[in-house]
Amino acid sequence: MKRYLIFYCLAVLLSCSKIEQLDVAGTKQIKAEGTTTYYVDSDNGNDTNNGTSESTAWKTIAKVNATTFQPGNSILLKSGGIWNAQLYPKGAGSAASPIRISSYGSGAKPKIFLSGTIGAPVYLFNQSNWIIENLEVSNYSTTRGDVFRQGIFIQNTGGGVTSNITIRNNYVHAVSGSFRYAGFDPHAFGGIAVVTTGTVGTDRFDKITIEGNIVEDAGRTGIVVWDNVWEASGHASTNVKVQNNSVKDIDSDGILVFGCEGALIDHNVANNCGRYREDGQFNGAAAIWPTRGRNCITQFNEAFNTQALDGNGDGQGFDLDIDSYNFIMQYNYSHDNAGGFMLILDASNSVNSIVRYNISQNDRRTIFNIAGGITPGTSIYNNTIYIKSGLNTNIIDHDWDDGGGKGDLNQAYSFKNNIIYNLGSGSYNIPGVLGVFDHNTFYGNHPSAEPADTNKLTTDPLFVSPGSGLNGINTVNGYRLSMGSPALSSGVLIPDNGGKDYYGNIVSSATVPNRGAYNGTGL
């Protein structure tokens, strides 16, 4: 399970430098002219052309790789073109004039692929101020083995601050990743990977935007930003945004952010993550999770159909993992995940995990799994949980309580204003004795372990249409409250409550809120 990552072989990772890559090393470099657009046409181009118009396009990726580009340059690949090569252009843009890799013409996205080779079809090394967009990328092998493969790979090793990288609107698929710790942590690689692999904290990223991409049939991870030396002041990567992406049919984790300050994971969809396992390897997986960082927010995402194959004790839609300092998980929709809705993992130094205004429908195994001890300051409030008849989902559970020797169940936490609509047969395994349960609604089946709550309600919350959510974060209007609902205006005030509910309604800091994820008026 993911919790065992606390002891992974990071020391080996830190001893490595540049990941082995394909390249046209030895080819004489050409210096591009500033602000010029260069065209590449796999069918009708010619490398003896100047490349500066559609009619005088270059032909090969090797020609691109042999060029050092300048701020303001664009590299446009012809739509419908296909190249079996690694695209590794040289040079760096400026903050005001990044270098752009994109497409021109009509038709299918230009395709760049490798045939299972180590490395990535699209690669940058210690380069700042680039835009990579509108490409189709793949790197398929019939075996995964020990080979780390990526689709789009941005690497920083000894590069200081690599900044202003945008990866958008690409189709990345058929990337065959490794599950094995063969010198590096396999979590750091996959469909789109932005990774520091150096030994110093001064290697980091700033202004990384990964948006609007479709990543399918990929592994080990779908999309990952990974900064392996992050703890000291100024070492974590900053201004990282992973937003509006779709990841589907992913070997392990869907979206992973590691070692960031203030990262935003927003409006993504993860479907069928954790689909692969390998004997003798680490098989833990969750769909969307930030870890090792500070002040990160995960919001407006949907995770569903996450699997929990043999050896994967996780399988949740969402996870707040080891060394999570002041992380917020809000406005997310989790449904039909084999491992449940939320893993909240301490085991070291996590603090102040907030889980609020989320909706869980028909998640399995455990809705809230507290692992590795209780994260001090955990606050779980105004979530709506629906469990249909026939499921044996536990609502709260805990395990791995020693947390590798660091876990602690003797920490205060709170669970307030939540609605548990439990038609299943699961129960509760409450961690520790310092949890405060207050103003929750427990409707449906009432197992004997249901927590005590002086202000609990057990009457029907009168959802508009419980259990009616489909695929899509906007399909859950059935969890709004009807007129006469006992959950209306019957919660307890929560300080610093975020100001809005799942549906965008105001949550006042002075007026008693509803229970659950909906704070509007009765319908």
N, C-alpha and C positions, 0 to 999 in steps of 0.2 A: 504494500500500500504506500501511497504517497508520503505518509508520515515517516517512513523509513529513510527518506531522502536526507534526513539530518546527518546521516553518516555516509553519504555518497562520496565518491573519490574526487572531490574538488581539487585536492592537492595535485593530482595528476593532471587535471585540466589546466591548472594555472601554470604548469611547467611547460606547456605547449605554446607554440607561437602561431604562425600562419597555417591555417588548414591547407592541406595539399589541394591545389587547384589546377585545372587545365589552363594553358595560356599559350600565347604565341611568343614566348620569350625568345630573344635573339632576332626578332624582326625589327628592322629599323623603324623608329618612331617618326611619325609625321605630326607637325604642329598645325592644328586647325586654326582658322581665322575666327576672331571673336564675333559673336552674334550671327554667324553663318548657319544655315540649315543644311544638313547633309542627308541625302536620300539613299536608301539601300533597297535593291530590287533583286530578289533571288532568281527570277526568270530572265529578265531582259537587261540587267545591269552589267557593268564591266568595271573591273577595278582600275583600269587605266583612265577612266573618266575622272572628272574633278569632283563628282558627287554632289554638286551644289544645285541641281535641278532634277526634276523627275525624269527628264529626257537624258540626263547625264549621270544617272545614279550609279553608285557602286554595286557590286554583286555579293561580296562575301563578308562574313563576320570577321574574318582575319584582317580585312582592310580596316574595319572599324577598330579592332583591337590594337592595330598598329598606329593609331592616331591619338595624340594628346589633345583633348578638347579644352576649350576656353569658356569662360563665363558667357552665358547667353547662347551658346550653341544648342542646336537641336539635332538629334539623330532619329530620323523617321524611317521605319521599316514598312515596306509596302504591304497593305492588307492582302491576305491570301498567301503571302510568301512563307516559305518553310526553310529553316536552317538547322542542320544537325551540327551544332557547335556551341561553345561557350562564349557568350557575349561579355567581354571584360574590357570596356573602354577605359582609357586613362584620362587623367586630368581632374580638375575640380572647378565647380562654379563659384559664384559669390552669393551672398545672402540675397542681394537684389536681383541677380541674374543667374539662377541655377541652370545647369545643363539638363536638357529634357530628352528622354528616350520615349518615343511614342510611335504612332502609326500614321500612314496617310493612305488615301484612296478608300474605296468602298469594299465591302466583303468581310470575310472572317478576319479575326485578329491575326497579325503575323505570329507565326509559331516558331519558337526556339526550343530545341529539345536536345537532351543527351540520352544515350541508351544505357542507363544504369551506371554511368561513370561516377566516380567520386567527385563531389563538388556540386556546383550549381550551374544551370544554363545561363543565368543572369547573375553577375558577380561584381561587387565593388569592394575595394580594400583600402581602408583609411582615407576615404574620399568623401568630401562634404558637398552639400548644395547640388543635389541631383533629384530629378523627378523620373520615376519609372512608371509608365502607364500603358494601358491598352495592348498588352501582350498576352499571348498564350504560351505557357511554359510547362514543360514536363521533363521528368527524369526517371523513367521506369526500368525496373529490373525484375526478373522473375524470382529473385531471392533478395532478402534484406541483408543477412549476414552481419559483418562488422563494418560495412561501408556507410559512412555518413553522406547522405545526399540531401540536397535542397532544391527548391525551385528557383526562388530569388533569395540571394544571400548577401547581406551587408556585414562585413567583418571589420572589426576594429582591434588591431593588435599593435600597441605602441604608437597609436595615432593621436593620443591626447583626446580632445573633444571632437568627435565626428558629429556634424550638425546638419540640420535642414535637409533631411531625406524624406521624400514623399513617394509612397508606393500605392498606386490607386488603379482601380478599374481593370485589374488583370485577372485572367483565368489561369489558375495554377492547379494542375491535376497530375495524377499518376506519378507521384514522387515516392519512391520506395525507400523508407528510412530504416535505420537500425535501432534495435532495442538494447544494444550492448554497450557496456562502458569500456570502449576500446580507445582509451586515452582521453576521451571527452565524455561529458554527460550527454546521453542521447536526447534528453528533453530539449536541448538547445537547438535542435535542428529539425527541419521539416519543410513544409510548403513555402512559407515565407519566414525567413530567419534573420533577425538583426541582433548580432552577437558580439560581445567583447570576449576575446580569448587570451588577453595578456595577463600579466602578473601584477599590475599596478592599478590602483583605484583612479588614477588620473585618466585612464582610458575609459571613456564613457560616451554616451550619446545625448544629444540635445535636439529638440524639435524633430522628432520622428513621428510621421503620420502614415498610418497604414489604413486605407479606407476604400470601401466600395469594391473589394476584391472577392472573387469566388474561389475557394480552395476546396478541392474534392479529391477523394481517393489518395490521401497523402499521409505521411508520417515521418518521424514519430509524432511530431506536433504539427497542427495545422498552421497556426501563426504564432510566432514567439519573438519577444524582445527580451534579451538576456544580458544582464550586466553582472559579471560574476564577482567583482570586487566593488562593494557598494556601501558598506556600513559607515565608514567615517564621513565626516562633513565634507561635502563637495564631491563625493565619489559616486553617488547614485546617478543614474541617467534621469534626465528631466524633460518635461514637455513632450511626453510620449502619449500619443492618441491612437487607439485601435478602435475604429468605428465603422459601422455600416457594412461590415463584412459578413459573408456567409461561409461557414465551414461545414463540410458534410463528408461522412464516410471516412473518418480520420482514425488512424491506427490507435492513437492514445489520446492525449489532451488536445482539445480544440483550439483554445486561445490561452496563452500563458504569458504573463508579464513578470519578470524576475529582476529585482535589484533597481527599482525605480522610485523616484520621489514625485508624488502627485500624478501618477499615470491615470489616464481615463480610458476605460473599456466601455464602449457606449454603442447601443443599437446594433449589436451583432446577433447572428443566429447560428447556433451550433446544433447539428443533427447527426446522430449516430456516431458519436465519438467512443473511443475505447473498444473498437471492433476487432482488435487483434491482440493476441497474447503469444508468449514464447516461453517454453519450458526453461526454468532456471534463470530467468531474467526478471527485472522489476516490471510488473505489469499494472501498477497503480495508474489510474487515469480519472480525470474529471473533465467536464466540458469546458468550463471557463473559470480561470482562477489566477489571481495575483498573489505574489509571495515575495518575501525578502525586500521590504521597502517601507515607505512612509506615505501616508495621506493619499492613498490611491482610492479611486471611486470606480465601482462596477455598477452600471445602471442601464435600464431599458433594453436588456438583452433577453433572448429566448434560448433556452437549452432544453432539448428533448431527445428521447431515445438513447441516452447514454447507456452503454452496456457495462456490465460488471461480470466479465468472464472469469474463469478460474484464475486465482492469484491476484485479482483486482478487488481489494477490500474497499475500494472507493466507489466509483461509478456514479458520483453525484453530478447534478447539473452545475452546481457552483461550489466554490471552495475559497475560504480565507485561510491561507496556509502559514507555515512557519515564518517567524519574524515579520508578522504583519503589524505595523505600528499605525494605529488610527485609520484603519481601512473601513470603507462604507460599502455595503451591498444593498442597493435600493432599486425599486421599480422594475424588477426582473420577473419574468414568467418562466417557471420551471414545470415541466410536465412529462410524465411517463419515463422518468429516468430510473434505471434499475437500482441504483444505489441510494436514491433519495434526492432531496432538494439541496441541503447545505452541509458541508463539512466545515467545522470551525476548529482549526488545529493550532494548539499552542506549542507545547513541547520545548520551547526555548524562551523567547523574549517578546512574544506577541502581546499587544495591549490595545484595549478600547476598540474591539470589533463591533460594528453596528450593522444590524440586519433589519431593514424596515421597508414597509410598503411593497412587499413582494407577494406574488401569487403562486402557489404550488397546487397543481391538480394531478391527482393520481400518480404521484411519485411513489416508488417502491422502497423497500427495506427500511430506511429511516429518514424522516423529514429533517430533523436537526441532529447531527452526529457531532458530539463534543469529543475530540480526540487529543491525546497527549496532555491532558490536564485542561483546566479552565483558563481561558484567556482573561486576565484581569480587566474589568470594566466592560465585559461583553453586555450588549444591550440588544434584545430582540423584541421588536414592538411593531404593532399595526400590520402584521402579516395575515394573509388569508390562506388557509390550508383546507383543501378538499380531498377527501379520501373516499373512493366509491366502495360500495358493498363488494365483498369478495376479496379485497386486498387485506394483507396482514401487516401493513406498514406500521412500524413503530413511530411515534411522534417525536419523542426525545430519547436518545440513547447516548452512551459514552463507552469508550474503549481506549486501549493503549494508555491507561491512566498514569503510568509512570513516566511516559513521554521520554523514553531513553534515559531515565534518571532525573529528568528535569520537570516532569509533569507535576501538577498540583491541583487537587480538587478542592482545596480550601481557599477558594477565591470567590469574591462576590460577583454576582451577575444578575441581570433582570430579564423578565419575560412578561410583557405587559401589552394589553389592548389587542391581542391576537385572537383571531377566530379560528377554531379548530372544528371543522365539520367532518366528523369521523363516523363514517358508515362501515368502516372496516373492523378487523378483529385485533389490530395491533395494540400495543400498550406503551408504557413510559418506563424508562430507567433513568431516574433523575440523578445527575451528577452532583456530588457534594451536598452540603447542607446550608450553603449561604446564598442560594438562589432566591430571588424575590419574585413570586408569581402574583400578579395583581390585575384585576379588571379584564381577564380573558373570558372568552366565550368557549365553552366545551359542549358541543351539541352532537347528539347521536349516541354512539356506544360509549360507555363510561367504564373503562377497565379499572380495577381496584387500585392500580398505581397512579391513577390520574392525580396530578399535583393539587395540593390544597391551595385555595385562592379565596380569601375572604369576600372578594367582590366578584366572584365568578358568576356567569350566567350559563344556564344549561338549556334555555329555550331556543327555539328555532330562530336564527338571525334573519330569516326571510330574505335570502338572496333572490334576485330577480329570476335567475335560472341557474341554479348550482349544477356543476358538472358539465356545462355546455361549452367550455373553452375548446377551441380548435387550434390548429397551427397558426401562429401569428400573435404578437403581443397585443393587438387590438381586437382580439376575438373573445375577450374575457369580460364583456359588459354584464354578463350574467352574475358576476360577483359584486355588483352594486347592490345597495340595500333598498328594499321596498318600504313604502309608507307603513308605519307601525312597527318597524323592526326594533327590537329591544337593544340592538347594537348602536342605534342612532344616539349621538350625544350622551353616551354612557361610559366613555373611557376615562382615562386619567391623563392629566397634562404631562407631557414629556418635555423637558428642557431641550433646546436646540433640536427641534423635531424635523428640520429640513424644509418646512414651510409648505410642502405640497404632498398630495397623496399620489397613488399610482395613476390616477386618471387626470391629474393636473389640477384638482380642486385645492383651494387654500386650506392649510392646516394652521390655525391660529396658535399663537403662543399664550393666549389668555383665555380662550373659550374651550370648554371641554370637548374633546374630539370624539368621533365615532370609534368603535372597535373595528379592526380589520383594515384592509388596504384602501377602502373607499371612505372619503370624508365629505361627500356631497349630501344633499338633502334626500329624503326618502322619495322613491319613484312610484 
